[in-house]
Amino acid sequence: MTELIDMAEEGHTERTAIHAVLPAAALFGQPLGRILQARFGLAEDKLAEALAAQAEKGGRIGEVLVGMKVVTEEQVAQALATQLDCVYVSVIGVDDVDAELVKKVPINFAKQQRLLPLKADGDGVAVLVADPLDTATLDHARLLLGGDFLTPRIATQSTIIDAINSVYDRSINEAEQVVGEMEAQDLEAAEQTLEEAQDLLDTGDEAPIIRLVNSLLFRAAKERASDIHIEPMERELVVRFRIDGVLVNIIKPPKRYQNSIISRVKIMAQLNIAEKRLPQDGRIKIRLAGRDIDIRVSTIPTIHGESIVMRLLDKNATLLDLAEIGMGQDILKSLDDVIHRSHGIILVTGPTGSGKTTTLYGALSKINTIDVKILTVEDPVEYQLKGINQMPISPKIGLTFASGLRAFLRQDPDIIMVGEIRDKETAEIAIQASLTGHLVLSTVHTNDSAGAVTRLVEMGVEPFLVASSLTAVLAQRLVRRLCPDCRQQYRPSDEEISKLGISRDRFRALGGELVFRPVGCSVCNKVGYRGRGGIYELLLVDDDIRQLVLRNVDSATIKKKATEKGMLTLLDDGALKVAQGFTSIAEVLSVTQEDM
């Protein structure tokens, strides 16, 4: 925070013109750490440790304690409210906010400064803030709102961001509103003619088209959609979002606006709007509520018009820790061991959209230290990692995975990540790199971990090279997480458990006497699931597995040997996730059917 927080830590009670004179209270003006001790039982040794860390590295005492996981963000916010005798707000609803005041504050300013105007308070305005002593921000907000003074109310940053998203988000209904306007125009046009060709240049009012496309992009980003599908049918145009791996219908704009909508997207992606016979690829870079969104656009011609798919990549997305996305401690420990080796190849395998790249990035973030040089060649660069040199491939100019990997070897790297091994040339260069003292991470497309071994041999790589260079293969799938607000507990039948490939006794040993199934509520949009996590299968290549690779045996034999040595299959890990209440039996079966 500002210097005022440091003064408050020492017992000072600096006031500004923005806040009224505060009444005395038992803990008012006390250091934040002492308040946390008194209210939430913070241990003396943990406070001393945090103060030492603060003295060494700087920062705010509250953030240091939250980083140490000895207090929560909510507890720090409540302690700060006690220290300054401010009101602490835990939940804020849309009805608690004055819409007219919100219009005066740009959403970018609100999100960046973690500030939300609430309502008039006498001659001033009550505002929700995370940092009530950031006087510069409060002064700026007072000028925007026009009040004589501001009355800060304290909330956590996450609470404020959620409230801002709810209050400012008019786009959820704007798409439907625009479609309603379009349909009204259609009724007027229908009275004049049953059918007429509509030239884009003759479209008098393009504002609804721009509003519709913009609102779809905003809504997709807010609802965590990975893709937007704009699909022309014979008599209608359908817009669908892919959310948590499942396509969901969003709106159906009038068919007569199909060309206008598609042309708008193509213009944004700098594509040729006159070319409708060939597939095209482009890119849109936009900024939504302070977030940089990179959108890959693909168009293909169909019999009813051009179909468009937009893949959304949030360039500011925070990389999740591997444990947070469902990786068990045993697999996490084994994977941590192999990624800290000085050489070898580690492969991640699974179908498209199974989270392979996210896993590789998570692994890289663990080994990204100042004393190693990491290079990546990707198609495209999905996340930007600080301290890592990342290069996108460009086949049009001859920059492929193989040529990029070959160039990397002259850059003196310690660790190399290759987006995907697609051919023999890339595979052989990666293997040579691993044999000459480099750690190589990459992906391949196979159903399970053992299949990746035989896939390299099928590409034309000699079995002895695969055996000597490969250290581990991680197979994975993404399963939808059950919504914690509406999931329903029940006792599964013997038939349901048998589909997971384990006995009831084994399932009970995993803690799965009772399991959960999806129900659906307003929080998860009636789906029953919210978010996704992984199920994993880690094959460690030891001497026994190497002997099988040298003999060029099939993948089933390799997998059987690995399971005998204790490897958990995808289905085994899925059963464990079901027993833990992470996901449902049906969800695990839907992503592991090909492995049964």
C-alpha angles and dihedrals in degrees: 000000000000126000087269090072090055089051090050089051087059092050099264119138105206113182130198131208088252095067126057122239107285123225119242117261136173095262099023111129095007119135113277093240092055091051091051089052093050098043105031106022098249108184118245093231092051091051091049090049091050093048090051090050090048091051091050102041104017125224132116121313091228093054091046091053092046089049089053087052092230093118134021130242088248092054092051091050091050091048091050090051089051092048092053097031091239128146114264115216118200100175130023125189130202090248090058091064127079106233092205092057091048090057089063094059119067113232092234091057091045094052097041094048096035092233132137126179112229113181145315114290109193107293091345141053131252111228132188112229139168093208111038092179096058092106095175091060092044092050090051091048091049090056091050094047097041097222125141091237141351128238109210120216117190128232136153119273092247092052091051094047091049090050092048091051091051096044100041097039104102090143095081090074098025094080091055090045092053091047088052090054090049093050090050089054089049091057090054092047092048090062089059102042139356095222134000135166111254117212114207090224090055093055101115100195115038094164094093090053092052091045092049095051093044092049091050091053092048093047093047091052092048095047092049093244115171095198140022116210120198105188126182116214129183096271104008146037116233127201117196134176125211105223120177089348095306126104115236126191111240111170142337110220117200112282093234090067093054096103092045093052094046092046090051091055092046091051090051089050092047092240128149105268091192093059108082100149101068134054115257135194126204144150136237123200115197139160119226120185092333095315123117109226121192112200123195110206124203125182129187130179117246132178091263098042139289118329117212131200120186119195112204119214117183105213091194095050114136113238111240121227111252090242090055093059094054108275110150122234095248094052091041092054093048092046091048088055096053096044090056093058118107097234145010138081124281116191129196115200138187141106124297111292096022095121099257095141092048090054092050091050090049090052092047092051089057094054098035101115134150093256098059133067115221124192126184132190112196144168094243122350100246101178128027111226121198114238095017126105107228125188126188117215120240112192091183090071096035097263103138133158090266097049092043092049091048090052091048092063089066091053095072096240127176096198129026128191118198114194093221140348103226105157145023094263094056091043094051094048090049091050092048089050091052092048091053095057106280129123108228125195122188146141136244132185110247134126098242142006097265090051090063091063094054091041091064090050090049088054088062101263113142113252092232090058091050092048094050097045108033114090105167143356122204117197118193146173132192118236126187116253117235113249105253092210098061110015113131125219121224142154111259121225123245088250093057092050093047089057087064088059097244137099124250090249090054091046090050089051088057089056096259105132088125126024137186135245131194121265110166133236141175092275093060096033091252092297100110093226133080123184129346138255136183139262114203145200117193119196112194112201106225130162094281093052090046091056090054091049091051089053088052094231123172124271094253091062092049091049092049091052092048093051090049087057091053106272114154112224123221089260091050092052089045090054089051091052090050091051089051092053091245095124142349132270091243092053094052092047092050093059099038102045093110090055096055 
